[in-house]
Amino acid sequence: MSNIFETLESEVRTYSRSWPVVFTHASGATQTDENGREYLDFFSGAGALNYGHNNPVLTAPLLEYLASGAVVHSLDMMTPAKREFLETFQELILKPRHLDYKVMFPGPTGTNTVEAALKLARKVTGRQHILSFTNAFHGMTLGALSVTGNSLKRKGAGIPLTNSSKIPYDDYFDGTTADFMWLERILDDSGSGVDKPAAVIVETVQGEGGLRAARTEWLRSLSALLKRHEILLIVDDVQAGCGRTGTFFSFEEAGIEPDIVCVSKSISGYGLPMALTLFHPELDVWEPGEHNGTFRGNNPAFVTATAALRAYWADDKFEKQLAGTIATLHTGLEKIAGSVEGAGVRGRGLLAGVIFKDLEIASKVAAEAFANGLLVETSGPEDEVVKIMPPLNVTDEQLARGLEILAAAVRTAVESSTLAHA
Ligand SMILES: *Cc1c(COP(=O)(O)O)cnc(C)c1O
């Protein structure tokens, strides 16, 4: 069947290949296609839809804002929408967590905030080298790619990606080798030949790279080590942030305070482009205009972001309910993993998945789930993990139904691969 997506749109497209239907409507944890078929969406816009599709709590103020004739596009000019966002972010997110950060609007995407973070770290320290982790994903522009692990994505750069080195993420050697030894040694050894880095950039859960989750004690050791050596710690919370792991920032449980934090995906709450770069005030050495972006003042996104913070983060009700949802998901995933030899649960919070010994199973599970009305994607360098990311406000009924479809898809995929290998 030839269609405009195949004839005109570039070969670079991906999701439209895994899910070859035309989606017309969406609501909460569901999407509907042109034929009227409904899908449970446990993909959530790769983490951009933590509060679900078209959440009415956010649609109402957005429509009101657009109808009022208020400013939509403002670069970094001052608007009431931006003022209200900044005030709300300070009041509901930074203050209660005792976080002392300045807020920068770097441009509307995740890779924009990562680029800003890397630039700032280099400018502040006067050093060029950045350390990042095996299987990290930080975005697709050159700076962000230089700290990304995936070889296919790196190759797309077409030029050498320099000024960064990769170091082993938590549990890279399956827990038998202390992953930290190398970093500690090279920083202390003037003969190591590794340039002192400006910063280390880390995801607390590797959303794209296979859903490994760093242990809290590992994050604390990393933070302490970098402090001792006056190296900046950047946490890329683009995917794991905004409640995904159970708290607003994914590093809260570890009790660390990164020097720089990258936030995007679900900060607008509505799937509207928006990003923040947060950093300690003493790092705010930017010259006016030294970094910018035409769409850094996306006022409709400020409006929905403010509404989302007020609706979900004004007290601890949402976080408590989220803890229950997380527990239910992990119980369900453990049960599914327990039914397949060599399978295991990966991830943290509602950023979780199942890894199979047979690397081909996860893709088969995702395809089978789609056939049965559930959208889930895969994660990891070999697509070896099936990734389960429902919206944070998924209902108990939807979660149970999604887990049922997933369990059945796993059974079918495992059976077919056993037959194929027999
Ligand atoms: C998605 C993602 C990015 C890149 O965000 P874009 O909006 O796609 O540029 C960066 N870091 C992490 C951890 C991500 O998940």
The ligand as a Gaussian input file, in Angstrom:
#p B3LYP/6-31G(d) Opt

LIG

0 1
 C       14.753000      12.168000      24.673000
 C       16.000000      12.437000      25.419000
 C       16.884000      13.479000      25.035000
 C       16.677000      14.278000      23.783000
 O       15.493000      14.974000      23.768000
 P       14.932000      15.526000      22.343000
 O       13.759000      16.353000      22.728000
 O       14.579000      14.328000      21.532000
 O       16.031000      16.316000      21.737000
 C       17.981000      13.714000      25.835000
 N       18.227000      12.982000      26.941000
 C       17.421000      11.979000      27.324000
 C       17.732000      11.212000      28.560000
 C       16.291000      11.666000      26.568000
 O       15.512000      10.647000      26.932000

